[in-house]
Amino acid sequence: MCFLFGYNGVFLRLLNIKIIKNIIKSEFSSKVTGKLHRKNRKFWIEYRHILKARWEYPQRREKKGRENSMRLKQRTWFRRTIAAVLVAGMTVATGMFTLAAPGNGGKTAGASDWKEIAAVDFSGLESLDNLKDGWVVSGGSGTAELVEAGESAEGKALKLTRSSDGAVTQLVRSALGIDKSNCSYVSIETRLKLGTEKGNKQWSIPYIKDKNGKVAYTVFVSDDANQWSQYKTHVNGTNNQAAGTAVPGTWQTVRMDINLEKNTFRVSVDGSYVLYDENARSAADSLDTIQFYADSWNRGTVYIQSVKVMGQQEHKAGTTYYVSSEGNDEAAGTSENTAWKTLGRVNREHFIPGDRILFRCGDEWENETLFPQGSGSADEKIVLGSYGEGAMPKISTNGKAADAVCLYNQEYWEICGLDISNTVEGFSQLSGDGNGDGTPPETNNADRNAADGKLLGEYRGIHIAGRDVASLKGYHLHDLLIHDVTGVVSWIGDTGLKDAGIVNNAGLDGSKRTGGILIECLKPSGNQPTQFSDIVIEDSEFINNSFCGITVKQWNGEGSQYSNNPGWANRNRAGGAPDYYDANWYPHSNIIIQDNYINQGASAYACNGIYLTSSKDSVIQRNVLEHIGTCGIELYFADNVAVQYNEISDVVKKGGGADDNAIDPDWRVTNSLIQYNYIHDAGEGFLLCGVHFNSGVIRYNLVQDCGRSYVHYSMGSGYFQIYNNIFYRSKDGNGTNNFDPWGGGSAAYFNNVFYDGKGQGFNFSGGSNFAYDNNAYYGTAPTSKDKNPILLTDDPFEGDAPSLNRKGNFKTGVLLEANGLRPRVDSPLIAAGVDRDPNGYSIDDGLKSKGSKFNFTSLDKADTNYLGDCINIGRMDYPTFEKTDAEATFDSPKTQTVADQNAPTIGMFELSLAPDAVILRGTVTDGLNPVTGAVVEVTSGDKTVEAVTNKSGVYSIVQGLAPGVATITVKCEKEDITDTITLEGGKVNQHDVTVPMADMPGSFENVLIEENFEEQ
């Protein structure tokens, strides 16, 4: 492979695209780009083009055979596709690429050109006579005068006062000449101040008319409790809608961005957006007049310092734009030397597929929302990223706007390499040493205080929203630091708390809308649901964000969470198992949340780690979550979601919530696949809170030292299979012995290990709907419901569970290694599992085809087609990591073994029997009932081994037998039964015995009824 770089461009000599792909894949794997990137917290731009050749992201590794053992599908995502062709020059650095500025230092082909259509600036004027550029001022029945701008503004300003009826008071500019044929996008920016008088009426600031005199777009203030408090606008006719907060007596910048192609507009006030992508008051192909005015009964004073009207035709080719705190908004923006300066300049631009907006490392932009316009395409996303060396560029909104970064009805965006925060001034519960620098906390604060609570608001880091369109696709968010977002905590129902910062009864749509990333659908104007898909959130840090780190929501509608108005979120009309089909449910899909680090420890209001609602065919994997409040990973109204390979620890009650669990498949969550997770130090391991219904499979998880319970139910009509997990209570840990309190629904436990290192024993629920069979117990008596408990007198494992002091972080990723819990080679756990649950349903129900209780076929299909072939739908055990001197991370070599189809090993790890190992199991019955306490003797070679049947009539012999012919004798009351069997090595041999039914006693006496019949 040969790279030839020119000063003004990039020249590539590609001898073989396939060879290059393989070289890039091996040389720049996660071992290099991922770990170096994490360690140094530097960012390099990925740009996925090699001339015209492309390959899809993610790049999936080839499937390997799933015989007895296989190499684990490691990170099947080719997480960083290396840049090879750039519109500008490139330099090569060790382990990463960095961008270089174009050699010409000027505009590149396709760069946008905004033209000034009309402008007026009163700050430097001496009088209002003979205004240039066609602007006209008239006092009418009021006054128009040039005055000193006053505090926080230099120079002069136009003061327009309206105090009586009569002729119009106005600033107007006609003959703008804006037409869709010559201008696709228009930006109107006004620097103004509203008067503070009481009793004000409406002022138009401005109204914009087409060439026929029809009002197309508006911004105005009107009487509101005797003082202006809101900017407003007309949408879809004359419907009034809020457009931003008005602060009389304070200079504000109000900007209207108009899209003539779509007849939509948005409004920002001081860089904060409340109204966006709304339909015009009246559709128009032209804009001819802009008018700031009051007439008739309108009253009040408005100060205007400047107005600028800009227009742009859409550029035709993808372009790289640079933004620097030392830049110039009047420059081209297409090189480092001509960089733009402000977020406002970025927000004015309408971007197209292939555009990249890069912010200089080490710089910071404050107090405004980054809200660029436009959409990419499936082939070419629009990129928000960074360039240069040093700390990631910061977008620090400081509670001055609801969102630090926002997209609305826009798709195919990539956001990466940014430090994003939205911390309201005065809030004290911050990351680092209280300075809010994003350093992960080391403890978990749950102590609220009124002073901090009063400061919380509707704040977010990244907000991606949509409505009134059928679908929105293609979001890749990665390599971000999102921290210290001080959002209010809003609950669906009533917590009973009246504390500051806690909002009760917010409902489905109003609740849980704050934090690091929020992807949601807003209230529609009609009956069109919007569904998001193809979302990847990865390789990022989420530190101390309230309410949640990552949230995905669908719009539900008016009324309670049970309502159908429209009810697109809540699955209220769902049918029965296994699909729970609801024609009125409009879920999001193909969502991947992986390889992130989430720490909520500093703030008592920073709760959930991940909250995924109204979604299907998605995966949450390889995330480290620690110091969490309420819930680590919560699913709501979801179907066919895999939660796997996550490490979750230290979950406590926070923000008024009642829960403290690691993983919660909550309301109406079905076909959830929860596997390979390491949960420790949480209040509760799993909360199965479907209320009406939920279903899923929970397998191959290590749940260690939970403080309240290991499983908590409230499932309604749901059904869970819970198998091949280890529930582990350490000898020196703080885990409870309370296993599974309360709740409805049905759950089947089998092939699990219940291990109590303290030897005090677990307390199991007495609920009759929770069935047990073939579980192993060490240090605890079995639950009375277990049909075939396996009592362990010796520790069955090679070693111990992981130390609770060992936790993963952003640098290491998940630390899942639990090799100490592999069964010893002589363990009675090996091949002792069953292939059906206690209720008779197959262990493979619904995994590869539609089953009775489950149906994972859509998740399997999504995994193959989109998710990256990363989900083991079929049964495969917990990963075994190769031991080295270093800590085993997820990138360490590891294996996972396919589980035996008929006799899997009990616990998390699958072990094959030695070729000469012989296990014999069977059931002794009298033809109708199991025989308890029967002695079973087996003579194999010169040895006789004895076993006793349990209450289910089951016997098991795991040692002392040899391959070959053996004699089995069952000793019972009436007569001994002897048979000859052939034992095979390397397998579990099954031999059932039927013995004669015991004789009935010759006579017996029993009182059937005893009653005295006396006359009353």
PyMOL commands that set and color helices and strands:
alter all, ss='L'
color gray80, all
select helices_A, chain A and resi 17-27+30-40+336-338+343-348+450-453+507-510+819-821+857-867
alter helices_A, ss='H'
color red, helices_A
select strands_A, chain A and resi 2-6+9-13+70-71+90-93+96-99+114-121+135-138+143-148+156-162+169-173+178-179+185-194+203-209+215-221+230-235+239-245+252-259+264-269+272-279+286-287+289-294+300-312+320-323+350-351+356-360+364-366+373-374+382-387+394-396+403-408+413-416+419-421+460-466+471-478+481-483+489-490+502-503+515-521+531-538+541-543+548-552+588-594+597-599+610-613+615-621+624-629+631-636+639-644+647-652+661-665+672-675+678-680+684-688+695-699+702-704+709-713+719-723+726-729+746-750+753-756+770-773+776-778+790-792+880-881+894-896+918-925+935-940+943-948+954-957+964-971+977-983+987-990+993-994
alter strands_A, ss='S'
color yellow, strands_A
deselect
rebuild
show_as cartoon
